[in-house]
Amino acid sequence: MRIYLDTCSYNRPYDDQSQMRICLETQAKLHIQDLIRQGKLELVTSYILEYENRANRSMQKKMTIQAFMEEHTSYYVSNQKEMEIGERAVAIMQTGIKEKDAYHVACAIQAGCSYLITTDDRLLKYITDQIQLVTPGEFIRRMEGERT
């Protein structure tokens, strides 16, 4: 199964862990990374993820996230399809989704992902029949539900 983690998800482990929601999302995100390492999930990354990660102010975060993506990406969405992705992103933005988030969704759809995993509450409100947008915890619950 192909999945796409947005920038918020990659950064979740670096957020203040004193809030229960953040702590639980971090644990779920780290578990998803383990599933990726084990080859149980296919990780999709994109030029938008790389662009946002390059803007990360923390060199440690930037390098750690980049290394994970480089080592574990199964499918990469390059800017060669930018015209098609851009058109899809514009349509998504018309629903109130921010530009970078719309590009993440468009890239994930372009790659044929089943899920886009995010911790962004505003993005989670976007609904489409082309991909499911879920939190890391919701993704784990669904994965575990499929196994039983």
N, C-alpha and C positions, 0 to 999 in steps of 0.2 A: 504494500500500500504506500502510495506517495503522499508525503505531508510537507507542508511549508510552515516554518516558524517565522513570524515577523520579528522585527527589531525589538519590540517590547518584550517578547518572550525570551530572546537571547539575553536581554539586560535584566530580567527579573531576579536572577540570583544575586545581583549587585545592589538591589534595592534594600531599604530598611526592613529587616526581617522581624521586627517587633510586632508587626500587624499579622494576625493569624492568616488572613486571606493571602497576603504576600508570601508568607512562609509556606503555606500549602501549595500555592502555584509554583513556587521555586522547587519544592520536592517533586511535584508532578513533572515539571519541565526537565529536571535532572534525570528522572526515570525515563522520560521520552528519549533523552540523549543516550541513555544506556541501551534502549531498544534499537536505536539507530546504530550504535557501535556493534551490537550483536547481529546486525543485518536483518532484523525483524521489520524494520521500516525503511523506506527509501526517502532520503532527505533531498528536497528541492531547494536550491538557493537561486539568487538572481542578482542582476546588476544593480537593482535598487537596494537590496540588502547590503551589498558591498559599498555602495555610495553612502548609505546611512552609517555603516560601521566605520568608514574612513573619517566621518565627522565626529566620532566618539572622542571626547576630550581626554578620557583615561587611556593611556597607552597600554596598560595591562589588560583592560577590558577589550580594547580593540584587537590586540594581538591574540588573546585567548579565543575570542569569538571567530576571528579570521582563521586561526589554526584549526578549530573544530570544523568550520565550513569546508576548508580546503581538504581536510582528511576524510570527511564523511559525505560529501555531496555525491548523490547518485545521478542527479540531473540538474543542469545549470541553464537558466533562462538568460540568454545574452541580449544585448540591445539590438541584435540583428533583426529582431521581430518588433522593434519599437513602434512602428507604424500601427500594426495590429494591436499591440498591447496598449498603446496610447489611446486608440479609439475606444477600446473596452474600458480603460481607466476613466476617460471623459464621461462615458455613460454612467459609470459607478459614482463619480463625483456629483453627478446631477441628483443623486439621492441624498446628498449631504455629507458624504464621506470625504475626508481630507485627501489631498493629492497623493502624497506618498503612500498612504494606506490604500488608496484606490489602485495604485500601481502594484502594491504587494498582492492584492486580490487578483488583479489582471494577470500577473505573472504566474500565480498559483493555478489559475484556471488554464492558462496557456500550456502549463506543464502537465495538466491532467491530474492534479492533486485531488484527493478525496477530502482532505481537511486543510484548513488554514488555522493554525494555532496562534492565539493572541491573548494578551492580557488587557487589551484596550477596550474599555466598556463601550465607547462610541462605535467602534468597528464591529463589535459583537452584535450590534443591533441591525447590521446589514444582513439581509436575507436574500438568497438566490438559490435556484435549483441546480446551479453549476458547481457549487462547492459548499461544504459545511464549515462555518466559522465557530470555533469553540475555544474555551479556556483550556489550559493544560490539564486541569483536573477533570473537566468534562470529557476530554479526549481519552484519558485513562479509564474513566468509568465506562465509556462506550467500548473501548478495546477489551476490557475485562468482561463486559456483558456479552460480547461476541464469542468469547471462549467458552462460556457456560452453556 
